[in-house]
Amino acid sequence: MNEVREECVVVGVGGSPGSLAALRRAAAEARRRECVLTVVTAWEAAGDGAGGTRSRWPPVPPEPDRWRRLARRRLLAALDAVFEGDLPLDPPLRPVLALGRPGPALVEVAGDGAALLVVGAGSHGPWQRLFAPSVAAHCFAYARCPVLAVPSVPPGVSSARGPGRGGGRRFGAGRRGAGFVVR
């Protein structure tokens, strides 16, 4: 993975509603800032620590090409869902397939050169947090650029708190990455 060298907006996508909301917001931010939109999908082969082959005997060898193709399909499906099959010319788009866990991969791709790192805030409950660490929390803790966590609110559903009443969450205050609240 290479760090970003010019100013851009980096966004992580995996196909979840939160990542699609993050992609929409990141595209708007990149357009507003007149910079490149770097769209990142992180991937791991099942034998690389994702746990897919640990319980099998004999172990199935990891197939990195297959997992990379699946990640590419996820990335293209997310772009298609957000841009409705018509990739934008503004902002310029740079797709990236990053090998590794999503949080560390996004932090590494953003590096020191990104203007903003955008992630979906997700909806982790206590059990999910126990078994699947939050990508947003990792990015807030370790990113060297501002991080924006976008909540995944289904279209047509308003926030329970309503506008202007603290409908977003702030993580990482006082850490390396600047935290933002999205309402």
N, C-alpha and C positions, 0 to 999 in steps of 0.2 A: 504494500500500500504506500502510496506517495502522499505527502502532505500537499495541501493547496499552496500554490505560489502567488496567485493573483487574488485580488479581493473577489469574493463570491459568497453566495448563500448556499450552505450545505444542508441537505435534508435527508433524513433516513426514512426509507419506505420498505414495508414488508407485505403490504396488502391489507392490513387491518384498517378499520374505519378511522382510528386515530392517526395512522400514518398517511392516509389519503387526505385527511383534514390538514395535516402538517404540510403535505405537498402543495395543496392549494394556497396555504398561507405563505409558504416559502416562495412560490412562483410570484405572488403579489409583492413580496418583499424584494425579490431580485429585480422585478420590473421597476419598482419604485426607486431602488438604488442604482439602476442601470448597470447591473453586473451579471455574471454567469450564474446559472442555477445548477449546482452539482447535486445530482440525485443518486443516493447511495443505497444499495441493498447489500447487507452483510450476509455471508453464508458460511456454513461449515459442513464438511462431509460427516456423515453419521459416526464414523470412527474417530473423528477429530475431537471428541469430548462432548458431543451432543448426546451420547448415551445410547445411540441406536444399535451398536453392535456389542455392547458389553454383556448383554444377557444371552447371546447366542453362542452355541457351541456346535461345530467349530465356528470361530468368528468369521463374519463376512468381511472381505477386504473392502476398505472404503473406495468409493468410485467418485473421485473428485470431479471428473468431467460431467458426470450425471448430476451432481449437486450444483455445480456451476450453471449448467443448463436450466435447472429448476429455478435457481435464483434469478437468472436472466429472464425467464418467463414471468416470475413474480414482479420484477422491475417493469417489464413491458406492459403487463396487465395493469399495474398501478398507474403508469403514464397514460394508458388508454382510458382507464376509468376517470381520471381527473381531466384530461384534455380531450376526451371523447373522440379518440382516434386521429386528432389533428395536432401533432406536436407543434408547440409554439416556436416562432422565430424570435420573439421577444418575450421573455428573456432567452438568451442563448442557453442551450441545454447541454450538460455534460453528464452522461450516465456513468456510474462507477459500480463495479462488482467488487466488494471488498471481502477478502478471506478473513474470517474471525468472528467473534461474538459481536453483536450489534453495538453495544456501548463503546467498548474499546476501539472498534473499527471506525465508528463515526468520529470519535475524538482524534484518532490518528489522521483520518482524511482531512478533517478541518484544520488541524495543525495550528500554526500561528497566523496563517494568512486569510482565514475566512472572516468575513464581516459578521456572519451570524450562522449559528447552527440551530436548525429547527427539528424538533422531534414531537411525536405524538405523546400526550401525557398518559394515555392508557387509562385503564380502570382496574388497577391491581387491588384485589382484596387481600386479606391477611394470608390466606393459603397461597395465592399466586405470588405474593412478595417472598414467601418462604422458599418456594421452588424456582421462581423465575425473577431474578433481580430486575429492577426497573432500569430501562435504558435511559430514561430522562434523568433519574437520580444520578446515574453514573456520569452522564454528560455534564450535569450541573457541578458535580464534584471535581471532574478532571479536565474539562475543556478549557482551552486557553483563549477562547473568544466568547462573546455573549451567546447565551443559549435561550431559545424560546420554546416552551412546552405548550403545545396546542391541545386543548381537550377535545375528545371525540364526542360531540353532541350530535345525535342523529338529525338529519335535515328535517326542519319543521317542528322540532322540539325545542322549547326554550329552556334556559337554565332554571333550576328550581329556585335559585336566589334572585334571579332577574338581573337586568343590567344595572351596573353601578353599585352592586351590593357584595362585592368580593367573590364573584363567581369563579375565579381562577385560583391556582395554587402557586406558591413561591417556594422554590427549593434552592439551596446552595448560597444563601445570603452570607457574605463574608468569605466565600470560597474563591478559588481561582477564576471560575467562569461567572459572569454576571447573570443573575436570575431575573426573569421577567415574569410578570403576571399577565395572563391572557383572560379576558372576560368574554 
